[in-house]
Amino acid sequence: MKYWFVRSPYKTRKWEDVLMSGVFKLYGIRNYAAKKNISAMGKNDMALWYSSTAGKKIFGTMKIKETAYQDMTSEGDWLAIDLIPMITFEKPVSYTQLKEYEILINSNIISQNRISVVEITKEEYDEIMNNK
């Protein structure tokens, strides 16, 4: 199992919208590093869902529904993926808080902060889950 940090690039979709629909469809990503990471996501991998437009916070966890598929919004070989919301954080974790966790100082969350999808370690995932 792999662990992921997913930054929602959409200004109009909030965590509440994801919960109501029961699925988060990540599409329209046009970054090669993110594409590589999306292609590496496997069914039942876990992800932290972060919104940079709604207060720069992690709002909850998601599970990868299936492997990536062709992004229908592109004519190229870009990918999309579906995630299912699992846990809503009672108190969302801010980006400022993340930078205070020693284990995250050199993590992809901080060092690759402009990429929509980055892999994180189980230890990084657990640190966030244990301190939410």
C-alpha positions in Angstrom: 0.0 0.0 0.0 1.2 3.5 -0.8 0.3 6.8 0.7 -0.4 10.1 -1.1 -0.9 13.8 -0.5 -3.5 15.1 -2.9 -3.9 18.9 -3.4 -7.3 19.7 -4.8 -6.6 22.2 -7.7 -10.3 23.1 -8.0 -11.5 26.4 -6.6 -15.2 25.4 -6.6 -14.9 22.0 -4.9 -14.9 21.9 -1.2 -14.6 18.9 1.1 -18.3 19.1 1.8 -18.9 18.7 -2.0 -16.7 15.6 -2.0 -18.6 14.1 0.9 -22.0 14.8 -0.8 -21.0 13.2 -4.1 -19.2 10.3 -2.5 -16.3 10.5 -4.9 -13.5 13.0 -5.8 -12.6 12.9 -9.4 -9.2 14.3 -10.0 -8.7 15.3 -13.6 -7.3 18.2 -15.6 -3.9 17.8 -14.1 -1.2 18.9 -16.7 2.0 18.3 -14.8 4.3 15.5 -15.7 5.4 14.8 -12.1 1.8 14.6 -11.0 0.9 12.4 -13.9 3.7 10.0 -13.0 2.4 9.9 -9.4 -1.2 9.4 -10.5 -0.2 6.5 -12.7 1.5 4.9 -9.6 -1.6 5.1 -7.4 -3.1 1.7 -6.8 -6.6 0.6 -5.8 -7.1 1.0 -2.0 -4.0 3.2 -1.5 -4.7 6.0 1.0 -4.5 9.7 0.5 -4.7 12.9 2.5 -7.0 15.5 0.8 -5.7 19.1 0.9 -7.3 22.2 -0.4 -5.2 25.2 -1.2 -8.3 27.3 -1.9 -10.2 26.6 1.3 -7.7 27.7 4.0 -4.7 25.6 2.9 -5.7 22.6 5.1 -6.0 18.9 5.1 -9.7 18.1 5.5 -9.7 14.3 5.6 -8.5 11.0 4.1 -9.5 9.2 0.9 -9.0 5.8 -0.6 -8.1 5.2 -4.2 -11.2 3.7 -5.9 -9.5 2.2 -9.0 -6.3 2.7 -11.0 -5.9 5.8 -13.2 -7.8 6.1 -16.5 -7.7 8.4 -19.5 -8.6 12.0 -18.6 -11.5 12.7 -20.9 -10.8 16.5 -20.7 -7.6 16.0 -22.7 -6.7 14.8 -26.1 -3.3 13.6 -24.9 -2.3 10.9 -22.6 -3.1 12.7 -19.4 -4.7 10.7 -16.5 -7.6 11.0 -14.1 -8.3 9.1 -10.9 -11.2 8.6 -8.5 -10.9 8.8 -4.8 -13.5 7.9 -2.1 -13.7 10.0 1.0 -13.1 8.0 4.2 -12.4 10.1 7.3 -13.3 13.8 7.9 -10.9 15.5 10.3 -12.7 17.1 13.2 -10.2 19.9 13.0 -8.5 20.3 9.6 -4.7 20.4 9.7 -3.2 23.6 8.3 -0.1 23.8 6.1 1.5 25.9 8.8 1.0 23.0 11.2 2.5 20.5 8.7 5.7 22.6 8.5 6.1 22.2 12.3 6.2 18.4 12.2 9.9 17.4 12.2 9.3 14.3 10.2 7.8 16.4 7.4 10.6 19.0 7.0 12.2 17.1 4.1 9.0 15.4 2.8 7.4 15.7 -0.6 4.5 17.6 1.0 6.9 20.5 1.7 9.5 20.2 -1.0 7.1 19.6 -3.9 4.4 22.0 -2.7 3.3 22.9 -6.2 2.5 19.4 -7.4 -1.1 18.1 -7.1 -0.2 14.5 -6.2 2.9 13.5 -4.2 3.8 10.2 -2.6 4.4 10.3 1.2 5.7 7.6 3.5 3.6 5.6 5.9 5.5 7.3 8.7 4.5 10.8 7.4 0.9 9.7 6.9 0.8 8.3 10.4 2.3 11.4 11.9 -0.5 13.5 10.4 -3.2 11.0 11.4 -1.9 10.9 15.0 -1.8 14.6 15.4 -5.0 15.7 13.7 
